[in-house]
Amino acid sequence: MKKRERLKIYTIKDPIYNQSFLLCIGKKEDFDNRIERLYGVERDTRKLDGARFTLFNEQQDKSVQYVWVKSFDWSIQDQALLAHELLHQAMRALNDCGVQIKNGIEETNEEFVYYFEYLFKQVWQKLKP
């Protein structure tokens, strides 16, 4: 009998840039099983605690954004890892929409900072106890 996935999956909607994503929390093995089953992608053999990436769903003819972390128990380590992956998601989403992240002057990156804040709030709303 096949083990049931214990992956927690949350849809994080983004009406601002239309860059919604799936937040997945759980063991890497369970996440890899899902990705392999849905997309036929080979397992990632790296030892990771979290990741952010895009996969193409041929049946729906669209890209699907994923943010994955191995666990989340409100520890500072888990919060920091999730924030790290959300930063990657914010940069990717803005880049996909043609918004450039600029080096140097902080004021030029307000779109990025506000968008990260929005993503952070959306995720916390899904995860709050």
Contact map, one row per residue, 1 for C-alpha under 8 A:
111000000000000000000000000000000000000000000000000000000000000000000000000000000000000000000000000000000000000000000000000000000
111100000000000000000000000000000000000000000000000000000000000000000000000000000000000000000000000000000000000000000000000000000
111110000000000000000000000000000000000000000000000000000000000000000000000000000000000000000000000000000000000000000000000000000
011111000000000000000000000000000000000000000000000000000000000000000000000000000000000000000000000000000000000000000000000000000
001111100000000000000000000001000100000000000000000000000000000000000000000000000000000000000000000000000000000000000000000000000
000111110000000000000000011001000000000000000000000000000000000000000000000000000000000000000000000000000000000000000000000000000
000011111000000000000001111001100000000000000000000000000000000000000000000000000000000000000000000000000000000000000000000000000
000001111100000000000001110000000000000000000000000000000000000000000000000000000000000000000000000000000000000000000000000000000
000000111110000000000111100000000000000000000000000000000000000000000000000000000000000000000000000000000000000000000000000000000
000000011111000000000111000000000000000000000000000000000000000000000000000000000000000000000000000000000000000000000000000001000
000000001111100000011110000000000000000000000000000000000000000000000000000000000000000000000000000000000000000000000000000000000
000000000111110000011110000000000000000000000000000000000000000000000000000000000000000000000000000000000000000000000010011000000
000000000011111001111000000000000000000000000000000000000000000000000000000000000000000000000000000000000000000000000000010000000
000000000001111111111000000000000000000000000000000000000000000000000000000000000000000000000000000000000000000000000010000000000
000000000000111111110000000000000000000000000000000000000000000000000000000000000000000000000000000000000000000000000000000000000
000000000000011111100000000000000000000000000000000000000000000000000000000000000000000000000000000000000000000000000000000000000
000000000000011111100000000000000000000000000000000000000000000000000000000000000000000000001100100000000000000000000000000000000
000000000000111111110000000000000000000000000000000000000000000000000000000000000000000000000000000000000000000000000000000000000
000000000000111111111000000000000000000000000000000000000000000010000000000000000000000000001000000000000000000000000000000000000
000000000011111001111100000000000000000000000000000000000000000010000000000000000000000000000000000000000000000000000000000000000
000000000011110000111110000000000000000000000000000000000000000111100000000000000000000000000000000000000000000000000000000000000
000000001111000000011111000000000000000000000000000000000000000111100000000000000000000000000000000000000000000000000000000000000
000000001111000000001111100000000000000000000000000000000000000001110000000000000000000000000000000000000000000000000000000000000
000000111100000000000111110000100000000000000000000000000000000001111000000000000000000000000000000000000000000000000000000000000
000000111000000000000011111000000000000000000000000000000000000000011111000000000000000000000000000000000000000000000000000000000
000001110000000000000001111101100000000000000000000000000000000000011110000000000000000000000000000000000000000000000000000000000
000001100000000000000000111111100000000000000000000000000000000000000110000000000000000000000000000000000000000000000000000000000
000000000000000000000000011111110000000000000001100000000000000000000100000000000000000000000000000000000000000000000000000000000
000000000000000000000000001111111000000000000000000000000000000000000000000000000000000000000000000000000000000000000000000000000
000011100000000000000000011111111100000000000000000000000000000000000000000000000000000000000000000000000000000000000000000000000
000000100000000000000001011111111110000000000000000000000000000000010000000000000000000000000000000000000000000000000000000000000
000000000000000000000000000111111111000000110000000000000000000000000000000000000000000000000000000000000000000000000000000000000
000000000000000000000000000011111111100000100000000000000000000000000000000000000000000000000000000000000000000000000000000000000
000010000000000000000000000001111111110000000000000000000000000000000000000000000000000000000000000000000000000000000000000000000
000000000000000000000000000000111111111110000000000000000000000000000000000000000000000000000000000000000000000000000000000000000
000000000000000000000000000000011111111111100000000000000000000000000000000000000000000000000000000000000000000000000000000000000
000000000000000000000000000000001111111110000000000000000000000000000000000000000000000000000000000000000000000000000000000000000
000000000000000000000000000000000111111100000000000000000000000000000000000000000000000000000000000000000000000000000000000000000
000000000000000000000000000000000011111110000000000000111000000000000000000000000000000000000000000000000000000000000000000000000
000000000000000000000000000000000011111111000000000000000000000000000000000000000000000000000000000000000000000000000000000000000
000000000000000000000000000000000011101111100000000000000000000000000000000000000000000000000000000000000000000000000000000000000
000000000000000000000000000000000001000111110000000000000000000000000000000000000000000000000000000000000000000000000000000000000
000000000000000000000000000000011001000011111000000000000000000000000000000000000000000000000000000000000000000000000000000000000
000000000000000000000000000000010000000001111100000000000000000000000000000000000000000000000000000000000000000000000000000000000
000000000000000000000000000000000000000000111110000000000000000000000000000000000000000000000000000000000000000000000000000000000
000000000000000000000000000000000000000000011111000000000000000000000000000000000000000000000000000000000000000000000000000000000
000000000000000000000000000000000000000000001111100000000000000000000000000000000000000000000000000000000000000000000000000000000
000000000000000000000000000100000000000000000111111000000000000000000000000000000000000000000000000000000000000000000000000000000
000000000000000000000000000100000000000000000011111000000000000000001100000000001000000000000000000000000000000000000000000000000
000000000000000000000000000000000000000000000001111100000000000000111100000000001100100000000000000000000000000000000000000000000
000000000000000000000000000000000000000000000001111110000000000001111000000000000000100000000000000000000000000000000000000000000
000000000000000000000000000000000000000000000000011111000000000011110000000000000000110110000000000000000000000000000000000000000
000000000000000000000000000000000000000000000000001111100000000011100000000000000000000000000000000000000000000000000000000000000
000000000000000000000000000000000000000000000000000111110000001111000000000000000000000000000000000000000000000000000000000000000
000000000000000000000000000000000000001000000000000011111000001111000000000000000000000000000000000000000000000000000000000000000
000000000000000000000000000000000000001000000000000001111100111100000000000000000000000000000000000000000000000000000000000000000
000000000000000000000000000000000000001000000000000000111111111100000000000000000000000000000000000000000000000000000000000000000
000000000000000000000000000000000000000000000000000000011111110000000000000000000000000000000000000000000000000000000000000000000
000000000000000000000000000000000000000000000000000000001111100000000000000000000000000000000000000000000000000000000000000000000
000000000000000000000000000000000000000000000000000000001111110000000000000000000000000000000000000000000000000000000000000000000
000000000000000000000000000000000000000000000000000000011111111000000000000000000000000000000000000000000000000000000000000000000
000000000000000000000000000000000000000000000000000000011101111100000000000000000000000000000000000000000000000000000000000000000
000000000000000000000000000000000000000000000000000001111000111110000000000000000000000000000000000000000000000000000000000000000
000000000000000000001100000000000000000000000000000001111000011111000000000000000000000000000000000000000000000000000000000000000
000000000000000000111100000000000000000000000000000111100000001111100000000000000000000000000000000000000000000000000000000000000
000000000000000000001111000000000000000000000000001111100000000111110000000000000000000000000000000000000000000000000000000000000
000000000000000000001111000000000000000000000000011110000000000011111000000000000000110010000000000000000000000000000000000000000
000000000000000000000011110000100000000000000000011100000000000001111100000000000000100000000000000000000000000000000000000000000
000000000000000000000001110000000000000000000000111000000000000000111111000000001100000000000000000000000000000000000000000000000
000000000000000000000000111100000000000000000000110000000000000000011111000000000000000000000000000000000000000000000000000000000
000000000000000000000000111000000000000000000000000000000000000000001111100001000000000000000000000000000000000000000000000000000
000000000000000000000000100000000000000000000000000000000000000000001111111001100000000000000000000000000000000000000000000000000
000000000000000000000000000000000000000000000000000000000000000000000011111001000000000000000000000000000000000000000000000000000
000000000000000000000000000000000000000000000000000000000000000000000001111101100000000000000000000000000000000000000000000000000
000000000000000000000000000000000000000000000000000000000000000000000001111111100000000000000000000000000000000000000000000000000
000000000000000000000000000000000000000000000000000000000000000000000000011111110000000000000000000000000000000000000000000000000
000000000000000000000000000000000000000000000000000000000000000000000000001111111000000000000000000000000000000000000000000000000
000000000000000000000000000000000000000000000000000000000000000000000011111111111100000000000000000000000000000000000000000000000
000000000000000000000000000000000000000000000000000000000000000000000001011111111110000000000000000000000000000000000000000000000
000000000000000000000000000000000000000000000000000000000000000000000000000111111111000000000000000000000000000000000000000000000
000000000000000000000000000000000000000000000000110000000000000000001000000011111111100000000000000000000000000000000000000000000
000000000000000000000000000000000000000000000000010000000000000000001000000001111111110000000000000000000000000000000000000000000
000000000000000000000000000000000000000000000000000000000000000000000000000000111111111000000000000000000000000000000001000000000
000000000000000000000000000000000000000000000000000000000000000000000000000000011111111100000000000000000000000000000000000000000
000000000000000000000000000000000000000000000000011100000000000000110000000000001111111110000000000000000000000000000000000000000
000000000000000000000000000000000000000000000000000100000000000000100000000000000111111111000000000000000000000000010011000000000
000000000000000000000000000000000000000000000000000000000000000000000000000000000011111111100000000000000000000000010000000000000
000000000000000000000000000000000000000000000000000100000000000000000000000000000001111111110000000000000000000000000000000000000
000000000000000000000000000000000000000000000000000100000000000000100000000000000000111111111000000000000000000000000000000000000
000000000000000000000000000000000000000000000000000000000000000000000000000000000000011111111100000000000000000100110010000000000
000000000000000000000000000000000000000000000000000000000000000000000000000000000000001111111110000010000000000100000000000000000
000000000000000000000000000000000000000000000000000000000000000000000000000000000000000111111111000000000000000000000000000000000
000000000000000010100000000000000000000000000000000000000000000000000000000000000000000011111111100000000000000000000000000000000
000000000000000010000000000000000000000000000000000000000000000000000000000000000000000001111111111100000000000100000000000000000
000000000000000000000000000000000000000000000000000000000000000000000000000000000000000000111111111110000000000000000000000000000
000000000000000000000000000000000000000000000000000000000000000000000000000000000000000000011111111000000000000000000000000000000
000000000000000010000000000000000000000000000000000000000000000000000000000000000000000000001111111000000000000000000000000000000
000000000000000000000000000000000000000000000000000000000000000000000000000000000000000000000111111100000000000000000000000000000
000000000000000000000000000000000000000000000000000000000000000000000000000000000000000000000111111110000000001000000000000000000
000000000000000000000000000000000000000000000000000000000000000000000000000000000000000000000110011111000000000000000000000000000
000000000000000000000000000000000000000000000000000000000000000000000000000000000000000000100010001111100000100100000000000000000
000000000000000000000000000000000000000000000000000000000000000000000000000000000000000000000000000111111001100000000000000000000
000000000000000000000000000000000000000000000000000000000000000000000000000000000000000000000000000011111100000000000000000000000
000000000000000000000000000000000000000000000000000000000000000000000000000000000000000000000000000001111100000000000000000000000
000000000000000000000000000000000000000000000000000000000000000000000000000000000000000000000000000001111111100000000000000000000
000000000000000000000000000000000000000000000000000000000000000000000000000000000000000000000000000000111111110000000000000000000
000000000000000000000000000000000000000000000000000000000000000000000000000000000000000000000000000000001111110000000000000000000
000000000000000000000000000000000000000000000000000000000000000000000000000000000000000000000000000001001111111000000000000000000
000000000000000000000000000000000000000000000000000000000000000000000000000000000000000000000000000011001111111110000000000000000
000000000000000000000000000000000000000000000000000000000000000000000000000000000000000000000000000000000111111111000000000000000
000000000000000000000000000000000000000000000000000000000000000000000000000000000000000000000000001000000001111111100000000000000
000000000000000000000000000000000000000000000000000000000000000000000000000000000000000001100100000010000000111111110000000000000
000000000000000000000000000000000000000000000000000000000000000000000000000000000000000000000000000000000000111111111000000000000
000000000000000000000000000000000000000000000000000000000000000000000000000000000000000000000000000000000000011111111100000000000
000000000000000000000000000000000000000000000000000000000000000000000000000000000000000001000000000000000000001111111110000000000
000000000000000000000000000000000000000000000000000000000000000000000000000000000000011001000000000000000000000111111111000000000
000000000000000000000000000000000000000000000000000000000000000000000000000000000000000000000000000000000000000011111111100000000
000000000000000000000000000000000000000000000000000000000000000000000000000000000000000000000000000000000000000001111111110000000
000000000001010000000000000000000000000000000000000000000000000000000000000000000000010001000000000000000000000000111111111000000
000000000000000000000000000000000000000000000000000000000000000000000000000000000010010000000000000000000000000000011111111100000
000000000000000000000000000000000000000000000000000000000000000000000000000000000000000000000000000000000000000000001111111110000
000000000001100000000000000000000000000000000000000000000000000000000000000000000000000000000000000000000000000000000111111111000
000000000001000000000000000000000000000000000000000000000000000000000000000000000000000000000000000000000000000000000011111111100
000000000000000000000000000000000000000000000000000000000000000000000000000000000000000000000000000000000000000000000001111111110
000000000000000000000000000000000000000000000000000000000000000000000000000000000000000000000000000000000000000000000000111111110
000000000100000000000000000000000000000000000000000000000000000000000000000000000000000000000000000000000000000000000000011111110
000000000000000000000000000000000000000000000000000000000000000000000000000000000000000000000000000000000000000000000000001111111
000000000000000000000000000000000000000000000000000000000000000000000000000000000000000000000000000000000000000000000000000111111
000000000000000000000000000000000000000000000000000000000000000000000000000000000000000000000000000000000000000000000000000000111
